[in-house]
Amino acid sequence: MMTFLCEFQSWYWNCDFDDAELQAAFDATDAVTTPDEFQRAFLVLLRSKDTVARGTALDYFDRAAATSRFGEANPFEPHREEVLATAREMLRRPPRPGDDIAFEGADHASALLALKNDAGPEDAEVVLTVLRRRPDGALLYNALGTAGTALANSEPPDPRLVALIGEMAFDHSLDIDDRREALRALRGATGAEATALLVRATGEDDYRFQQEAAQALSIGQRFYGHRALLEDLDASWPYDERSFAASEVREALGPGPHSTYWQGVDPKSSGLLQAHREMRAPTSRRAHRQAFRTMLYSGLVPMVAIALDHFCDNEGLTRFDLDVQALRPNVLALARHLLTLSPSAARAGRETSAGASHASALDVLALLAGPEDVVLLTAVLRRRDAEALVRERAIRAARECLDRWKEPDARVIAALEELVFDPSAAVDDRALAVIALFDVPGPQVTAVLLRAAHSDVLPVQVEGALGLTYDHLIDQHRDFVRGLVASWPDGDDEPDRAWLVRHALRD
């Protein structure tokens, strides 16, 4: 992160300040070696009254935010609200005139970049003001990107913003790339007006323009009402004119996952076979929901479990944002019931592992279980003859529940502790049980992490040490963890995930 930021100057500004403090802060961005030093220089620029300095600070924030996608923390994240307030204040002012420092409106371009991931309904007015001036270049690109976020985060979206962006999308005097960008800004906008514009766009001559519109229609609940149109469009596009958006449309039209744990197990009856096909490639919202119910209430363990898999999979039942709230109670009830039955056997010659029925049910518990399910969950955790798949899913369910529940349950923690220190259990399961306790507050968990860090089983020790590096524990245990790290082999013999502990100590 520091290397990327030190090499960066700004997106739009030629910085040369008369103010000695600002110049020193800007010069420091090229020479600092720690996030704290960079943060101090950043705040001098951000908090100044100089438009160029503030615009430069906003550019640095955007650069750091983009770089953080590769896994490193944005050093300016603690100041996000101040950054957003500065960006909004800059957008309320007239655009800065162009000169040898930056083009006209560069301050608005920097402000829009800083807002692009956080814009909401409160930002529609300033984005409208920018777009009404019909900007071009980076200012247009940033305004449309921020408009898209604001529309996606608004319910309902601002009709004036939808209408203006639609007007731009169909303005044939504009460059086709700018028109496509305008259309892309409507992708996340809900409502009949935005949908009508997208449908209209599929009738334009430009294939890529059609494909942008079609991709937007293939996302979320719009898909159900426009499947036939999307099928016709997909069939009409020449191979050498297909864009990424076209591939997304084809993927949406294609079948979703068979299941998570039941590959190769297909329904025997024609009715269930049709229901399964409908679940994977729905033709309507109603048909999708009915197909799920048919599988869920079939009374056949594999079919019920496949339905549970679809409920839990982001690419399954909610692939097109189907509302599943009313289904949750019965889904949880059937998952509980499956866990009271014997686990399913492996299917000979198939890809389905032993215990798949319990794995499907445990994934539901990970999403929906409450404290009233503790006995059921801990019983699975304590089964020493549990299938490998079942043990792994039970540990992950326990982790999700501890993270989700308002108060961590001592019985779940105790069951995980027993597993961590069970010498007959697989080492991977023991290490995973330690991970399930990461960032769970309370002295009971801290005691387990300390005990794990003293284990003579190195993978368990490493995970115990890593658990002690979380914010609420690191200050108290830093010296102890540092001593453990010093005792570990390095180079090719370094334990897996030891680098995470080293990294945490550096931070």
Secondary structure, 3 states (H helix, E strand, C coil): CHHHHHHCCCCCCCCCCCCHHHHHHHHHCCCCCCHHHHHHHHHHHHCCCCHHHHHHHHHHHHHHHHHHHHCCCCCCHHHHHHHHHHHHHHHCCCCCCCCCCCCCCHHHHHHHHHHCCCCCHHHHHHHHHHHHCCCCHHHHHHHHHHHHHHHHCCCCCCHHHHHHHHHHHCCCCCCHHHHHHHHHCCCCCCCHHHHHHHHHHCCCCCHHHHHHHHHHHCCCCHHHHHHHHHHHHHHHCCHHHCCHHHHHHHHHHCCCCCCCCCCCCCCCCHHHHHHHHHHHCCCCHHHHHHHHHHHHCCCCHHHHHHHHHHHHCCCCCCCCCCCCHHHHHHHHHHHHHHHHCCCCCCCCCCCCCCCHHHHHHHHHHHHHCCHHHHHHHHHHHCCCCCCHHHHHHHHHHHHHHHHHCCCCCHHHHHHHHHHHCCCCCCHHHHHHHHHCCCCCCCHHHHHHHHHHHCCCCHHHHHHHHHHCCCHHHHHHHHHHHHHHHHHCCCHHHCCCCHHHHHHHHHC
